[in-house]
Amino acid sequence: MARMIPAAISQQVTSDAEKKVFRWFRDCPGTEDWIVLHSLGIANHDTVMYGEVDFFVLAPRMGVFAIEVKGGRVSRTGGRWYFTDRYGKPSPPKARGPFEQAQEGVQSVIRDIKKRRDFEHMHIDSVLFGFGAIFPDIIFEEQGVDWEEWQVFDSRNGFDIVVFIKRLFAGTAAKWKELYGVSNFMKKLPSKQDVEYMAKLLRGDFDKRIALSIWKERSEERLIELTQEQYNCLDRLEDNPRVIVTGGAGTGKTLLAMEAAKRAAAEGERVALFCYNNQLGDWLETQMAAADSSPVYTGTFHKFMQDTVKASELHTELKQVDKGSEEFWKYQLPGLAALAIEEAMFDRIIVDEAQDLVSSDYIDVMDAALARGFVRGRWMLFGDFSMQAIYADMSGEEMLEHMEERSSFTRYKLTLNCRNTKPIGEAIRNATQYRPPREPWIRAEGRDVEFRTYSNQADQANKLRTLLKALETDKIAPHEITILSPRIRQDSVVSLLDGMSIQKHPGDGKHITFSTAQGFKGLENNVVVLVDIASYSDKQLMYVALSRARSILCVLETQAALEEYNKSTLGRMLDNG
């Protein structure tokens, strides 16, 4: 059985004769060392711009042979060849017959091999080569000056392709012995190694990886399209004064919150756009400042409360409390802010990452600041109440129940992930056992997530340097890369990267940035490198961390973390049957 390259005949091949001959070469005993190339294209053909050999046979201890296959009816009139398939469909007449095509093909291929062979294989310059034609559907008894009888294989020969190639070898060898003499003839016969080498030159295996920059661009284009789809939900919710929009990471909640704020501001409403995280608040403020219509206030809810108290007669109270305590931020500051607000400040409140701001004390502040109060006023809350409530004292279900006690509202669920690619989505599900609300959860294709295992901090630092260098080589701009860690910077591997400019996110827009995974909640970047992963046990934190990457995600993990991830992946596969 010969080794066929390609291993299976293409579905685009319509010739039944070629399919038949392909099976003969593939299945015939006695061809174990042969390599047969099917439909070998010839870019540097002797007589035409681009040629093709139906079958190119490389047989050790014999030679290389070009074979043309012509099925159905064959005729020649006035020097032109005519071919009609078994169904009566004719092909355009040709001035060059099958023997001429095969001869020109093998000569062109041999010339190309000579151009590209290395010094070690100089001897294949004079390898024995020949050509022939196969007519599986007819008896071909014609005589011609451009072929010999032994170069013909027709319906009388059955399917023993080995006999034909041996006959080609014998006939070609007889001619070559006349030219070169018997003593030098054996030098013309290729070894098994020669055959392997020539096959590699003509149709060798290769694997050229798509550049990371191309993956990123393709993913970005698709994700932008999906994000535009999400905006339709705002049109459907336009007539609802109070709405809670829920959705997992990457479903576009932040972008929708921004768009809703712009639309309301454009209508002349006094709008507040609140969030929890400082980094997200700074980013939102920057983005909204550049908008044609922007909210009256954009930023963190805690900064709003502090500014409100400072501007009131209660500002002296701030000096008398411990601002570093959890009690201050959760209870004392909201209590002071609610008292400091004397009249409604906003016509509409929009909250991003709302799962971090649902509590009685915080809602009391919103109630005081909102026209018509929280019960009858206009507000929109965007949040992931299932997987990202990492700062909350209540479960997501308890938060929603609490909201129902405070007011009536419309619920809307986002189910399409428009941030992450499919491989990133799979990593999220494997590590956290997250169950998306529906399939397909993610539509954008992308590059596989890259996991690298480290043994100690020094090893991790070396692997991180290598990874960042590879990203630079692949033309990824530094500002498109964010390194995330569950640890603060001084405890992270990033602290060991001497000589590398890595800025605190968001940086100056020119360098790689760093952030804790917790602090990056609600944000994203094209490329995220997740470091210092010793465990995946904190499912909510890992969900946040893994879902920050838009196009490319790389993870540096310990061996223990790898085993934990693999066990989780196996468990998910078993659960899915």
N, C-alpha and C positions, 0 to 999 in steps of 0.2 A: 504494500500500500504506500503510494507516494505521498510526500508531504505537500499538500496543496496550499498555495498562497494566492489569494485568501483561502481560508479553510472551507468556506461555503461559497457557492456561486451566488452572485448578486441577483436580487429580484428584478433588477432592471434588464437582465439578459433575457431576451425574448426568443433567441434561437434554440429550438429543441435539439438541434444537432450539437451545439456547444454544450448544452446541459448533459447530453448523452456521453460525449467524449470526456467531460469533466468527471463523471461517475466512473468511466473506464479507468482513467488514470488513478483516481482515488482508491478504487477497490481492487485493482488487479494485483495478484501476487507477483513477487519478483521485482517490485519497484520500491522496496523499503528504503533504499538510500537515495532515491531520486527526490528532487525538488522540482515541482511544476508550477510555474507562474501563469495564472490565467489573466487574459486581457492586459497584457503588459504594454503600457503606454510608452511611446518613444518620442521624446521632445525633439531630439536631434536626428530626425530621419533623413536618409540620403536624398529622397526625391519628393517628399510632401512635407507640408508645414508641420503636421503632427500625425504620426502613424501609430499602429497598434498591432501587436502579435496576439493571435487567439490563444495559443499555448506556447510557452517557452520552457523546454525541458532541459534540466541540468542533471546529467546522469554520470556518476563517478565511473572512471575507467572506460568511458565511451566518448562523451563530448557534450556539446550544447546544441539544441536543435529547435528551430522555429517551425511551428505547425499552423497552417491555415485550415479552417474547417468550413466546408460549404455543404449545407444541407439542401434537400429538395432537388429540383431540376437544374441542370447546368448545361449551357450551350455557348458556342462562340461563333459569331457571324461578322464577317468583314473586319476581323481583328479585334472585335469588342466582345467581352464576356457578359453573359446574361444569367442571372440567378433567380429562380422562382421557388418559394418555399412550398412545403407540402400542402398548404391550403390554397395554392394558386396565386399567392400575392407576389408580384415581381418586385425586385429591387432595381435601382437605377443601373444602367449598363456601365461597365468599367473597362478602361483601356488596359489595365494591369490585371493579369490573371492571378489565381491563388499562389502559383509557384513563384512568380515574380514578386508578389507581396511578401511571401515568406523569406525569399532570398534577400531582398532589400532590408527586411526587418532584422534578420540575424546579423547581417553585415553592420547595420547601424548600431545594434546593441553591442556587438563586439568592439566596435570603434569607441563607444562610450565607456565600456569597461576599461579599455586601454588608457583612456584619459584620466580615469578616476582611481585606478588601482595604485597601491602604495609600493614602495621600493621592494618590500619583502615578497611581493607577489608579481614581480616582473615576468615570471615564466608564463603567466596566463595570457600574455600578449599573443602567443601562438597556439592557444588551445584549439582543439579540433572542433569545428562547427559545421552544421549542415541544416537542411530544410526539407520540408515535405508538405503534402496536402492530404486531408482526410475528406472523403465523400461517403458518409455513412448510409445514404439513401439510394445510391445508384451504383451501377457497374461502370467504371471509368476505364475504357480500353483504348482511349485515344493516344496517338503518338504526337510528340512535339519536340522541337529542338531545345526548348527551355526546361524540359524535365526528363527524368529517367523513369523507367517502369518501377524500379525499387523505391521511388519517392512517392508512390501512390498507395493509399489505403482506402479501399472502397467496401461496398456491402458484402463482397465475397470473403472478406477477411474476418467477419464476425465482430468480436469485441476484444480480441487479444492484442491490446495495444503494445505489450512488451515485444511481441514478434515484430511489429512495425518499426519500433525504435531501434531494435537490434539490426533490422534490415537496412534502416537509414545509416546506422553506424557502419555496417559492413560495406555498403556502397560508397559512402563518403571516405572510409578508411582506404579502400582500394585506390581511389583517386589521389588521396594524400600520400600514400606510399610511393606512387609513381613520381610525385613531385619532390618528396623529401627523403625518400629512401627508407628501407625497413629499419635500419639502425637508429635513426632519429625519430621514428614515428611515435614510439612510446612516450617521448617527452611531450607530445601534443595532447595526451589523454589526462583529463583532470582527476585529481584525487578527491576523496570525500571532503577534505578540508577546503580544497579549491572551490568545490561546488557550494559549500556553505558560505564562503567568502563572496563569491559572485552573486549569490542570492541576496546577501546583505547589501551589496552595492546597488543592486537593481531594485530591490523592494524590501529594504531592511526595516526592522521595527524601530520606532522612536516614540517618545512621549514628551511633547513640548507643552509645559504647563502654561495655562493662561496667566498672564501677568496679573498681579494683585490689583494694579491700577485699573485694568480692564474689567476685572470682576467688580470692583467698586463702582465704576461708571455704569455698567449694565444694571447692577442692583439698584443704584440710585435712580436711574431712569424709571424702572418698574415701580419702585417705592413711591416716587412722586406721582405716578399715575394713580396708584391706590389711595394716596392721601387725598387727591382730588375727589375720589368717590366718597370719602368720608364726609366731606363738606355737605353732601346732600342731606345729612341728618339734621343740620341746622335749619334747612328749609322746612323739613317736616315738623320741627319743634317750635317754629316761629310763633304760633298762636298759644303756646303754653307758657303761663307766667312763671311757673316754678317747675324745675326739671332736675332730676338726678340722672346723669349719664354715667353708666358703669362700663368698664371694659378692662381687659388685661393690659399688661405692658405692651407698648408698641401699637396700640389701636388708635392713636392719634388724639388722645384726650387733651394734651397740652396745646396742640395746634388748633383744635376746635375751640378750646377756651379762649385762645387769642383771637380767633376769627369772630367768635361771638361778641367779644369785647369791642372789637373794631366796628362791627356792624351796629351795635347799640350806641357807641359813641358817635358814629356817623349820623344817627337819628336824633342826636342832640341830648341823649340821656347822660346823666352823671353816673359813670360806671366805676366800680372798684374791681380790680383783678387781683385776687389774693392767692397765696400759696404758703407752704410751710418752710421749705428749705431755703437757706440763704443764697446758695449758688443758683438755684432755679429762679429765685426772686430777682437777683441781679441780672440774669440772662433775660428774663421777661421784661424787665425795665428797659434794658438796652433795645430789645426788639420793638417794643411798643413805642419807644421814643422816636423811632424812625418811621412809624406809620402815619398815614395822612390823618387818621382820626384815632386818638388814643384815650385811654381811661383817665379819670381824674386822679386815681391812685393805682399804681402797679407795684407789687412787691410782696414781702412776707406779711402775714397777718400780725405777727408779733411786733414787727417794726411799726406797723400802722397803730397798734395799741399803744406802744411806747410814745410815738409822736403825738398821739391824741392826748395822752395824760400829761406830757410835757407842756403842751400848749394850753392846758387848763389850770384852774386854781389848785388842782390836786398834785401838781408837779412836786411839791415838797414831800409828798408821801413816798415818792420813789427813793428818796434818800434814806428812808427809815427801814427799808426792807433788804433782804439778802437776794440780790439779783442772780446769784449763782445757784440758787436752790430750785429744785423742780417745782416746789410749791408756788414759788413766785410766778413762773411762766404759765402754770396750769390754772392757778386760782386767784392769786393776788392781783396780777396784772390785768386779767380779764375783768375782775371786779372793779378795779379803778377805772378802766377804759369805759365800761358800761355807765358808770356814774358821770364820767367826764363828758360824754356825748349829750348835748342839750337838745339837739334837733337833728332830723334826718340829714345825712350827708350824701346819700347815693340813691339814685332811682333804680339801680340794678347792681347786684353783687354777683360776681362770677368767681368761683373757687376751683383752682386746679389742685390735684393731689388731695382731694377733700377728705379722704379717709384719715388724714392726719389732723383734721380740724373739726371733727364731729364730736362735740361735747356740750353739755348744758351751758357751761360758762362761756365758751366761745360763741355759741349761738345767741346767747343773751347780748353780746356785743354787736353782732350782726343785726339783731332785732332792733337795737337802739339806733344803729347807723342807717338803716334802710327805710325808705319811704313806705308807709303802710305796714311797716314791721315785717317780721319773718313769716307771720301767718298768712298775710295777704299781699305781701310785696313781691317783687320780681327777682328771682335768683336762679342760678344754674350751678350745680355742683358736679364736677367731673372727678371720678375716683375709681380706684381698684380696691374694692372692699374685701376681696378674697385673699390676694397674695401680697399686697404691698402695704398693709397697715402695720408697719414695723414700729411706729411710735405710739400706737393707740392702746388704750386700756380696755377697750371693748372689742369683741369680734366684729367682723363685717356685718354679719346678720343682726347683731345687737345694735350696731350703729344705724342701720336702715330702719329697724323697729323704733328706735329713739326718734328718728326724723319723722316717722309717721305720727308719733305722738305730738310733735311740735307743729306740723303743718300738713296740708295735702299737696301732692305733687305728682307729676308724670314721670314714669321711669322709661329710660331708653338704654338698650344694651348694644354696645359696639362689639362685634365678634371677629372682625377682619383685622389681622395684624398688618399694619402698613409701615412698620419700622424695620423688622427683622427679616432675614432671609430664611428659607426652609432649613438649612443646616443649623443655624443658630436656634431656631425654634425647636428642632429635635434635641439639641443640647439642653435647652431649658426644660423640656419635658423629661428627659432622662435623669437630670440631676435633681429635679424638684417634684417629680410625679404630677406636674401640673396637667390638668385635663381641660383642654380648650372647650368653649361652649358649643362649637360645631366644627365640622371639617368641610372644605379645607380651611384651616385656621390661617395659614400663610400661603401666599401665592408666588412670591418672588423667589426665583432660583438664586443660588449663590455658591460661594466657595466653602468647602468643608471647614469646620472649626478645627483649629490646630491645638492639640494638647501636647505639652512638653513636661516631662517629669524631672524633678530636681531632687538631689540627695541632701543638700544643706544650703545655707544662705549664700555661700560663696559660689556654689554650683549654679544656684538660681540666678545670681548676678551675672555670671558668664553667659548663661542661656538667654537672659533678657537683653544683654548687649548684642549678642548675635542676632536675636530676633529683630531688634530695632534697626540694626545695620541692614538686614534683609529687606525690611520695609522701605528703608531709604533707597536701596538698590532698585526696588520695584517701583520707584517714583511716587511713593506715597508722601504727600506733603506733611511736614512735622505737625502742623496745627490740626491735622485730621486724625491724630493719634492721641488717645487718652489712656493713661495707665490707671487702673482701679485696684484698690486693695481693701480688704476688710479691716486693715490696720491703719493707724495714723502714719504720716510720712516717716517720722523718726524711728518707728518700729518696723517699717516696711523695707523690702529689698531695695527700693528706690534710693534709700539713704546711702547705699553702697556704690552707687553709680557715679563715682568721682569723674569730673571732667565733662559730664554730659549736662546740657542745659534742659532741665525739666522743670517747668513752672507750675505753680498752683493754678488749677483751673479757675477761670477761663484763660489766663495768660494774656499775652499780647497779640495773639493771632498769628504768631510766627514760629512757635516752638511746641514741642511735645508737652502735654499737660498731665498733671497728677491730681487725683481726688480719692477720698475714701468712697467706697461703694455706697455707703449710707448717704453721704453728702451729694452724690450724683443722681439721686432719685429724681425722676422727672426730666432728666437731661439725656443727651445721647451724643454720639460722635460716629463718624464713618468707621473708624478702626478702634477697637477697645482691646487692650492687653490686660487681662485679669491676673494678678500676681498674688503670692502669699497664700495660696489655697491649700490649707492643711486638712480641710473637711468640708463636706457638703451638707452637714447636719442642720444648719440654719437655713431651712428651705426658703423662707421669705427673703432673707438677705441674698441668697444665691440667685433667686428669681430676679431680684432687682439688678444684681451685678451682671448676670449673663445677658439680660435683655437690653443693655444700654448700647450695644453695637448695632449699627445699621447694616454694614456690609461685611466686615471682617472681624472675627473674634479669635483671639489667641489666649490660651489658659496655661499658666505655669502652676503645677500642682505637685504635691508629694506623692510617694508611692501609695501611702495609706489612702489619700484622697482618690487616687486613680482606682484602687480596689473598691472603694465605696461607690464611686460613680458607676463602675462596671456592674456591681451588684444591683444598684438601683436600676440600671438599664435592663438587666436581665429580668428583674422583678416586673418591670413595665411590660416587657415582651410576653412574659407568662400571663400577666393579667389580661393582655389583649388576645390571648389564645394563640 
